[in-house]
Amino acid sequence: MKNFSFIIIFITTPTEKEAQKISDKLLKEKLVACVSIVKKVNSFFWWKNKIEFANEILLTAKTDLKFFNDIVRIVKQLHSYEVPEIIALPIIDGSKDYLEWIKKSIKKN
């Protein structure tokens, strides 16, 4: 797919309500084709010089790299964490039909 850099974005939230709010906004803005919500993730991490634990909700969003900065801006507006996880990984390949569906589902060029 020329001119497309497909990515998957990981976002964690403390509650399902916050995950749904972020998901709804990203979909309504057509910045993502799909958001999957995984309801229980046990996260262990360094925070303020000590190891912490949290039960979190994981969002995985499929989109194009060109929308990443807009997605970060929206997530930061809606997120309750001081430093929310918002990371992107490249989709190096996939079903041509699925990639075409992502392309058609997000904002037009």
C-alpha positions in Angstrom: 0.0 0.0 0.0 1.9 3.0 -1.2 2.0 6.1 0.9 0.7 4.3 4.0 2.7 3.5 7.2 0.3 1.4 9.2 0.8 1.3 12.9 -0.7 -0.2 16.0 -0.9 2.1 19.1 -0.9 0.8 22.7 -2.6 3.0 25.3 -3.3 1.9 28.9 -5.9 3.4 31.1 -6.9 3.0 34.8 -10.6 2.3 34.0 -12.9 0.9 31.3 -14.9 4.1 31.3 -11.8 6.1 30.4 -10.8 3.6 27.8 -14.2 3.8 26.2 -14.1 7.6 26.2 -10.8 7.7 24.4 -11.8 5.0 22.0 -15.1 6.8 21.1 -13.3 10.1 20.4 -10.6 8.5 18.2 -13.2 6.6 16.2 -15.5 9.6 15.8 -12.6 11.7 14.6 -11.7 8.9 12.1 -8.1 8.9 13.4 -8.2 5.1 13.9 -10.0 2.3 12.0 -10.4 0.1 15.1 -9.7 0.1 18.8 -9.7 -3.2 20.7 -10.1 -3.0 24.5 -8.5 -5.6 26.7 -10.2 -5.4 30.1 -7.6 -6.6 32.5 -3.8 -6.1 32.2 -1.5 -6.4 35.2 1.1 -3.7 34.8 4.4 -3.5 36.8 6.5 -0.4 36.3 8.9 2.1 37.7 7.3 5.3 38.9 9.0 7.9 41.1 11.9 5.7 42.0 9.9 2.7 43.0 8.3 -0.3 41.5 4.5 0.0 41.2 1.6 -2.2 40.2 -1.7 -1.4 38.6 -4.6 -3.2 37.1 -5.2 -1.4 33.8 -7.2 -1.5 30.6 -5.2 -1.9 27.3 -6.3 -0.2 24.1 -4.8 -1.3 20.8 -5.6 1.1 17.9 -5.0 0.5 14.2 -4.2 3.5 12.0 -1.6 5.3 9.9 1.5 6.9 11.3 0.5 10.4 9.9 -2.3 10.5 12.6 0.0 9.7 15.6 0.5 13.2 16.8 -3.2 14.0 16.6 -3.9 10.8 18.6 -1.4 11.7 21.2 -2.9 15.2 21.7 -6.4 13.7 22.1 -5.3 10.9 24.5 -3.5 13.4 26.7 -6.6 15.7 26.8 -8.8 12.8 27.9 -6.4 10.7 30.0 -6.1 10.9 33.8 -2.5 9.8 34.1 0.3 12.3 34.4 2.3 10.3 31.9 0.0 8.0 29.8 1.4 5.2 27.8 1.0 6.0 24.1 3.3 4.0 22.0 3.3 3.0 18.3 4.7 -0.1 16.6 4.9 -0.5 12.9 2.6 -3.0 11.2 5.2 -4.5 8.8 2.7 -6.6 6.9 -0.8 -7.9 7.1 -3.7 -9.2 5.1 -4.1 -7.0 2.1 -7.9 -6.9 2.7 -7.4 -5.8 6.3 -4.9 -3.1 5.5 -7.2 -1.8 2.7 -10.0 -1.7 5.3 -7.8 0.4 7.7 -7.0 2.7 4.8 -10.6 3.2 3.9 -11.8 3.6 7.5 -9.6 6.5 8.5 -9.6 10.1 7.4 -9.2 10.7 3.7 -5.9 12.1 2.5 
